[in-house]
Amino acid sequence: PLAKLFGAMETRFHAEGREDIDVRMLGSGRPFVVELRNAKRTSPSCSEAEAAVNAHAGGAVSIQRVELCAPSAMAALQRDAENHTKTYICVCWSAKALTPDDMAFLRSHQNLEVQQKTPLRVFHRRAPAVRPRTVHWMEPELVNAHYFKLRLSTQAGMYIKEFVHGDLGRTRPSVRSLLGARVEILQLDVQGVEEA
């Protein structure tokens, strides 16, 4: 819709950070820049651009607070992403039956430093490294003996799926190692992105 509105030959979308394709971005979303190349028109307003995207998306996506920016804003997006704290909520399954004590044990871990080796699922496109990341807090909620919801706040750049299942021991500690049982993540949503 922006290419059409501005008569641009090409558009490029640059978001602050990124999530896996199966992860929803909820809450107030995240900053982004849309680069319009070879635009024939510059007269549409920011509110017209916002309305065009929102109408085209039919509620699947919503953008707000659109404003013009300098090209340097694109470089700032990734730099700023590393300085954020992210809140997630996920649904998890445990092979062993869990108790309220297990939930209290997870909840007791605050500012937990986690060492994450490059995850196996992204190893083909990322250099091998060990990245320390912090889990600020966890709020687990038992659904039944084998299912629980986990809300957590982490340092940006943390691999949440691997923190839950452990990635064959490549992420330490993990929810799996803390509970002493196989744990799988079934659903993951980003609830919010905040400045650290």
Order of alpha helices (4+ residues) and beta strands (2+ residues): alpha-beta-beta-beta-alpha-alpha-beta-alpha-beta-beta-beta-alpha-beta-alpha-beta
